[in-house]
Amino acid sequence: MSKDDMFNVIFRTKPAKMLIELRNSKSEIYASSLAKAIDCTYSHVVKILQEMNKAGLVNFEKHGRLKLLTLTNKGAEVADHLIAVESILQ
């Protein structure tokens, strides 16, 4: 079983990848660019982001018509743990 297969067994793939992508992002990131990065539909990403926002993992900052995504401290901590688990599975 590959590391990706095991990771998928343990965690839901898209939300975990979203948090990791946000954590590793070196520049501003929006829902549309996040959707492309994790190969997911925009509507699915927005739905997951809304749930993550309710859980206190991500924040939305309005920039004109766009919403910039940022991790909260809690979201960054969860992402760090996901990255650690992913590296252990390698």
SEPASE-733220 format. One line per field, with one value per residue: residue number from 1; x, y, z of N, C-alpha, C in turn. Coordinates in steps of 0.2 Angstrom, whole numbers, plus 5000, padded with zeros to 4 digits. Layout:
N
seq NUM	...;
n.X X	...;
n.Y Y	...;
n.Z Z	...;
ca.X X	...;
ca.Y Y	...;
ca.Z Z	...;
c.X X	...;
c.Y Y	...;
c.Z Z	...;
This chain:
90
seq 1	2	3	4	5	6	7	8	9	10	11	12	13	14	15	16	17	18	19	20	21	22	23	24	25	26	27	28	29	30	31	32	33	34	35	36	37	38	39	40	41	42	43	44	45	46	47	48	49	50	51	52	53	54	55	56	57	58	59	60	61	62	63	64	65	66	67	68	69	70	71	72	73	74	75	76	77	78	79	80	81	82	83	84	85	86	87	88	89	90;
n.X 5004	5003	5010	5001	4989	4987	4987	4975	4966	4967	4963	4951	4954	4953	4950	4961	4972	4969	4971	4985	4990	4987	4995	5008	5008	5017	5013	4999	4983	4968	4951	4949	4962	4966	4957	4962	4975	4973	4966	4951	4934	4928	4916	4915	4927	4924	4913	4919	4928	4920	4915	4927	4930	4919	4924	4934	4947	4951	4952	4943	4947	4941	4946	4942	4932	4937	4941	4953	4962	4967	4976	4970	4978	4975	4971	4984	4991	4984	4987	5001	5002	4996	5005	5016	5011	5009	5023	5028	5021	5028;
n.Y 4994	5011	5027	5037	5030	5024	5036	5041	5032	5034	5048	5060	5064	5076	5087	5086	5088	5101	5109	5106	5111	5125	5128	5126	5135	5148	5161	5172	5164	5158	5152	5147	5145	5136	5125	5121	5117	5106	5098	5098	5102	5119	5122	5112	5114	5126	5123	5114	5123	5132	5124	5122	5135	5137	5128	5134	5134	5140	5156	5169	5183	5197	5203	5214	5207	5195	5182	5180	5166	5161	5152	5149	5149	5137	5130	5130	5122	5110	5107	5105	5094	5085	5085	5080	5066	5062	5062	5052	5041	5039;
n.Z 5000	4995	5002	5000	4998	5011	5019	5014	5019	5033	5034	5027	5011	5003	5012	5021	5012	5008	5020	5021	5010	5011	5022	5017	5008	4999	4995	4993	4994	4986	4985	4973	4967	4976	4974	4961	4965	4973	4965	4964	4964	4963	4970	4979	4987	4992	5000	5010	5015	5021	5032	5038	5042	5052	5061	5066	5059	5047	5040	5032	5022	5015	4999	4989	4976	4979	4991	5002	5009	5025	5037	5054	5070	5076	5065	5058	5067	5066	5053	5053	5061	5052	5042	5048	5051	5038	5034	5042	5036	5025;
ca.X 5000	5007	5009	4995	4983	4987	4984	4967	4963	4967	4960	4948	4959	4953	4951	4968	4976	4968	4975	4992	4992	4987	5001	5014	5008	5021	5009	4991	4979	4961	4948	4949	4968	4966	4954	4966	4981	4971	4962	4945	4929	4928	4911	4917	4932	4920	4909	4924	4931	4915	4915	4933	4929	4915	4928	4940	4953	4953	4948	4942	4948	4939	4950	4938	4928	4940	4942	4960	4962	4972	4975	4971	4983	4972	4972	4991	4993	4981	4990	5007	5001	4994	5011	5020	5008	5011	5030	5029	5019	5033;
ca.Y 5000	5017	5032	5041	5025	5024	5043	5041	5027	5037	5055	5062	5066	5083	5092	5086	5091	5108	5111	5106	5116	5132	5128	5126	5141	5154	5167	5172	5159	5159	5146	5144	5142	5130	5120	5118	5114	5099	5094	5097	5107	5125	5122	5107	5117	5131	5119	5112	5129	5135	5120	5123	5141	5136	5124	5138	5132	5145	5163	5172	5190	5200	5207	5216	5202	5188	5180	5177	5161	5160	5147	5151	5146	5130	5127	5128	5116	5103	5106	5103	5087	5081	5085	5075	5060	5060	5060	5045	5036	5038;
ca.Z 5000	4995	5007	4998	5000	5019	5021	5012	5024	5039	5034	5021	5007	5001	5018	5023	5007	5008	5026	5020	5004	5014	5027	5013	5003	5000	4993	4995	4991	4986	4985	4966	4966	4981	4971	4956	4968	4975	4960	4966	4961	4967	4974	4984	4991	4996	5005	5015	5018	5026	5038	5042	5046	5058	5066	5068	5056	5042	5040	5025	5022	5008	4995	4983	4975	4981	4998	5004	5014	5030	5043	5061	5074	5077	5058	5057	5071	5063	5047	5055	5063	5046	5038	5052	5050	5031	5033	5045	5032	5019;
c.X 5004	5006	5002	4989	4982	4984	4977	4963	4962	4963	4956	4953	4959	4954	4958	4973	4975	4972	4983	4994	4992	4993	5007	5014	5013	5019	5002	4988	4972	4958	4949	4956	4969	4963	4958	4972	4979	4967	4955	4940	4929	4922	4912	4922	4928	4916	4913	4926	4926	4914	4921	4933	4925	4919	4934	4947	4955	4949	4948	4943	4946	4944	4946	4933	4930	4940	4949	4959	4968	4970	4974	4976	4981	4973	4979	4993	4990	4985	4997	5007	5000	5001	5016	5017	5010	5018	5031	5027	5023	5037;
c.Y 5006	5022	5035	5036	5025	5031	5044	5037	5031	5044	5055	5066	5074	5088	5092	5089	5099	5112	5111	5111	5123	5133	5129	5132	5146	5161	5167	5167	5160	5153	5143	5142	5136	5124	5117	5115	5107	5095	5093	5103	5113	5125	5117	5110	5122	5128	5117	5118	5132	5131	5121	5130	5141	5132	5128	5137	5137	5151	5165	5180	5193	5205	5209	5210	5195	5188	5177	5172	5161	5155	5151	5147	5138	5127	5125	5122	5110	5102	5103	5096	5082	5080	5079	5068	5058	5058	5054	5040	5035	5032;
c.Z 5000	5001	5006	5000	5007	5021	5020	5017	5030	5039	5027	5017	5006	5007	5020	5018	5007	5014	5024	5015	5007	5019	5023	5008	5004	4998	4995	4991	4992	4985	4978	4965	4971	4977	4965	4959	4970	4971	4962	4963	4966	4972	4980	4989	4995	5002	5011	5019	5023	5032	5042	5045	5052	5063	5069	5065	5051	5043	5033	5026	5015	5005	4988	4982	4978	4989	4999	5009	5018	5035	5049	5064	5075	5070	5056	5061	5068	5057	5048	5057	5057	5042	5042	5051	5042	5030	5037	5040	5026	5019;
